[in-house]
Amino acid sequence: MFGIAIGRDRTMIYRLPASLSTIENLAAAVQMSARSDDEGVLRPFDVAASERLFRSVAGPAAAMVAGATRLIYNPAGPLRQLPASIFVTDRGSVDAYAQQQFKADYSRVQFLGRKVETSTALSPRAFLRGRKELAPSTAPRPFLGLGENAPPQPASATTASRAMPFDCSVSYGLWADTLARRKPISADEIGIAANALGVADSRIVGPRFSDANLAHGDAADDLAQYQVLHFATHGIPEMPVNVDQCTMHLPPALITTLTAPPSDAPIVSDGLLSFDEVARLRLNANLVVLSACDTFAGASTALARRRGIEESTPALDGLVRSFIVANARMVLATFWRVPAHSKTDELLAAFYRAGRTDSVAASLKTAQNHLMDQPRYSHPYYWGAYFLVGDGSKAMLSPTRTAAAATEPGRQGSRVLADAAAAMGGASPARP
């Protein structure tokens, strides 16, 4: 593997001082310690492995990266599974943590996100296009919240027995029962976000928040009227799902309200706003926030091509890229399931409150530091899942929306593009 670090005054191209297998193992260890397992158990964060991974990736550019004001991160291979903000940059803080008696306190650990505004690039070309070619949103309204899907709509016995349009035979009734088991995210989160941003609380929730309505109904035209879209719903990765001995292969998607079809009409709703449907939405947004679980969800090359997306790779090509394709300048997404906790609401409120006057990347840094400073919630599980794709030096709201945004926000300083480009030798990227 090789790295490229581009600063204001110099560029460094270097071979990473660790093997691909070492990088994969370290990335897996850091990822597993940052998130909870399937049973909801949270492990101690592997501070030492995170610092070693940072040194292995940044190599001779470590001081250059850690000393930047902003970092635009373009990872490859196993590094595409991790947010840059949870890298530990200082060996001294690793040693200090090892001496701590209370191991659940990470508030003094020097995470990269502590001092550096981080954003992720889908590619250098995509980043430069977003910075130089995309003007701020011209949408007339500031904020729209979407979420809190309603229970699947009841259906007659005849409709309940009809087959869903999946790759195996599952009835509407069985699929409705499957979706009904997942508790929706409360729309209270939308109100928290709008209040913190200081704008009107516009929302599409409940029965209106259906995949059919967003893709083809009256909500489809509304989406382009807003500069910030906040989705408060669950995300799912590409995965097989077993229902009544039928294995379906679901694409990356956001869970929405499942709408029952009329008895004499085709089924047009499956309760999932899939990544290919997202790509066909008509947006005019500065920012899309995917406040959900696993909204990083990527699509395999084969699935993406079946859905009509030709240039696809297995990592970031899913919901995130699809929102970019749909004309979102920036997307805030999550790498793992975020806790249904008041601290998540605090983080989002701090993010939007800072977004009144600061850049999106600076706002994310402020919000993450809000939890890092609290020993009990300093574990990366509480704040590290969130990552930003796009040019984070730009504002949430367009200049005409607020006087504070009349000039480009964000502090001036080093901008570093750390591009860990993998020489994979034919090997598939790891999926820890």
Salt bridges, closest charged atoms under 4 A:
ASP37 OD2 - ARG43 NH2 4.00
ASP38 OD1 - ARG337 NH2 3.89
GLU51 OE2 - ARG55 NE 2.68
GLU51 OE1 - ARG91 NH1 3.59
ASP95 OD1 - ARG91 NE 3.41
GLU117 OE1 - ARG70 NE 3.26
GLU117 OE2 - ARG411 NH2 3.08
GLU133 OE1 - ARG129 NE 3.89
ASP167 OD2 - HIS249 ND1 3.40
GLU189 OE2 - HIS230 NE2 2.68
ASP201 OD2 - ARG203 NH2 2.51
ASP218 OD1 - ARG208 NH2 3.31
ASP221 OD1 - ARG282 NH2 2.76
ASP222 OD2 - ARG208 NH2 3.64
ASP276 OD2 - ARG280 NH2 3.88
ASP276 OD1 - ARG307 NH1 2.99
ASP294 OD1 - ARG35 NH2 3.51
ASP317 OD1 - ARG321 NE 1.98
GLU346 OE2 - LYS343 NZ 2.95
GLU346 OE1 - HIS370 NE2 2.86
ASP373 OD1 - ARG114 NH1 2.46
ASP391 OD2 - ARG131 NE 3.06
